[in-house]
Amino acid sequence: MSPSVTLYFYIALGGAAGACLRFFVTQSVDSWFGKQFPFGTLTVNVVGSFLLAIVYGLIEHGSWAEFPYRALVGVGLLGAFTTFSTFSLETLTLLENGLWEKAVMNILVNVTACLIAGWLAILLIKG
């Protein structure tokens, strides 16, 4: 059975909004804190991790119907909002520029903060 056109529409709609939101948030955070460290990417990864855990918690506990929210918000919006590929490229760029300490810090802070954000979201949903 193939997914319906409606499913892809919701994913595309959410994805377009998520990509625009990611660009806006990243640019805003970078303008506030500078580009010496990828704070914009860190911000969208942590916020995205938190929100994705909220979405899946709401679906799991029956507060939201799986369709269309999983496709629209989970896969589309938050899938396009979070930026693991950007995180990887920025980390490699730091390494190529000999900024090992910042690269390691970027890895540790992103992974730790995103896991904590997801965990906090799950605790929030469970009440």
Phi and psi in degrees as a GROMACS rama.xvg file:
@    title "Ramachandran Plot"
@    xaxis  label "Phi"
@    yaxis  label "Psi"
@TYPE xy
-95.1394  149.931  SER-2
-62.8059  150.172  PRO-3
-76.4862  160.258  SER-4
-60.3488  -35.4031  VAL-5
-61.0189  -40.5637  THR-6
-59.4785  -47.9363  LEU-7
-65.0974  -33.5154  TYR-8
-62.4513  -46.141  PHE-9
-63.3138  -40.7258  TYR-10
-63.3458  -46.1641  ILE-11
-63.4912  -42.9679  ALA-12
-61.5644  -49.0973  LEU-13
-64.4341  -39.9175  GLY-14
-63.0103  -41.6611  GLY-15
-63.1285  -44.2701  ALA-16
-65.8269  -41.0427  ALA-17
-64.7514  -40.3098  GLY-18
-65.2194  -42.0985  ALA-19
-65.1903  -42.1624  CYS-20
-64.0379  -41.6883  LEU-21
-59.4413  -46.1253  ARG-22
-60.6082  -45.3343  PHE-23
-62.1081  -49.3586  PHE-24
-64.607  -45.3415  VAL-25
-60.8895  -46.216  THR-26
-63.4136  -41.5664  GLN-27
-64.4073  -48.4104  SER-28
-64.6165  -43.0075  VAL-29
-63.4955  -33.5876  ASP-30
-71.4768  -29.2166  SER-31
-78.0354  -43.1787  TRP-32
-106.597  -8.256  PHE-33
87.1611  174.449  GLY-34
-109.334  18.6082  LYS-35
-68.7678  -23.5268  GLN-36
-142.17  143.389  PHE-37
-74.9162  65.9298  PRO-38
-66.262  -32.6503  PHE-39
-61.8099  -45.7811  GLY-40
-66.0721  -41.6775  THR-41
-57.9797  -44.9208  LEU-42
-60.5545  -49.5893  THR-43
-67.5428  -32.9668  VAL-44
-67.0417  -43.066  ASN-45
-69.3089  -48.3055  VAL-46
-62.8459  -43.0986  VAL-47
-62.8707  -40.7293  GLY-48
-62.3467  -43.5419  SER-49
-62.0017  -50.1011  PHE-50
-67.1681  -37.0824  LEU-51
-65.0754  -39.3098  LEU-52
-65.5811  -36.7708  ALA-53
-61.9081  -48.6071  ILE-54
-58.495  -49.5928  VAL-55
-67.8511  -32.5294  TYR-56
-65.604  -41.8929  GLY-57
-65.0635  -38.7393  LEU-58
-68.0658  -46.3895  ILE-59
-60.9193  -37.8172  GLU-60
-88.9774  5.56875  HIS-61
80.5837  6.51124  GLY-62
-73.3381  -30.6616  SER-63
-121.912  143.085  TRP-64
-72.2611  142.554  ALA-65
-58.1193  -44.2811  GLU-66
-104.182  127.008  PHE-67
-100.892  1.86191  PRO-68
-65.3061  -37.56  TYR-69
-62.3534  -45.56  ARG-70
-69.4532  -49.0094  ALA-71
-69.4576  -52.6207  LEU-72
-92.9396  -49.1301  VAL-73
-69.559  -57.4635  GLY-74
-78.4805  -48.9472  VAL-75
-75.05  -72.7474  GLY-76
-58.8441  -56.5741  LEU-77
-77.907  -27.5866  LEU-78
-63.9239  -38.3571  GLY-79
-82.4604  -25.5735  ALA-80
-72.9255  -42.775  PHE-81
-76.8632  158.165  THR-82
-138.223  55.4733  THR-83
-62.2479  -36.4247  PHE-84
-65.4519  -38.4781  SER-85
-66.4662  -43.0122  THR-86
-55.4751  -44.6755  PHE-87
-63.3925  -47.0376  SER-88
-63.8391  -42.5821  LEU-89
-64.1017  -38.1068  GLU-90
-65.4331  -43.8972  THR-91
-62.7261  -38.4703  LEU-92
-63.6923  -42.5823  THR-93
-59.7905  -43.8843  LEU-94
-63.8014  -44.2067  LEU-95
-62.3166  -29.7145  GLU-96
-88.6874  8.20728  ASN-97
75.2737  14.9525  GLY-98
-95.7757  63.5716  LEU-99
-59.5979  -41.8472  TRP-100
-62.5322  -43.7648  GLU-101
-68.1484  -36.422  LYS-102
-63.5145  -46.9125  ALA-103
-64.7035  -42.2863  VAL-104
-61.8043  -41.4272  MET-105
-60.1542  -43.9408  ASN-106
-64.0108  -51.8465  ILE-107
-63.2879  -44.3705  LEU-108
-69.0603  -44.0903  VAL-109
-61.911  -50.3184  ASN-110
-65.337  -47.3864  VAL-111
-63.6111  -49.2551  THR-112
-64.4254  -38.2301  ALA-113
-69.0827  -39.8273  CYS-114
-64.7466  -41.785  LEU-115
-65.089  -41.5019  ILE-116
-61.0365  -44.2349  ALA-117
-63.0567  -43.1931  GLY-118
-62.0328  -44.7667  TRP-119
-62.8659  -38.0891  LEU-120
-64.5596  -41.3845  ALA-121
-63.7645  -42.6866  ILE-122
-61.6354  -39.5677  LEU-123
-63.9066  -43.7996  LEU-124
-67.0282  -41.0412  ILE-125
-68.461  -22.5434  LYS-126
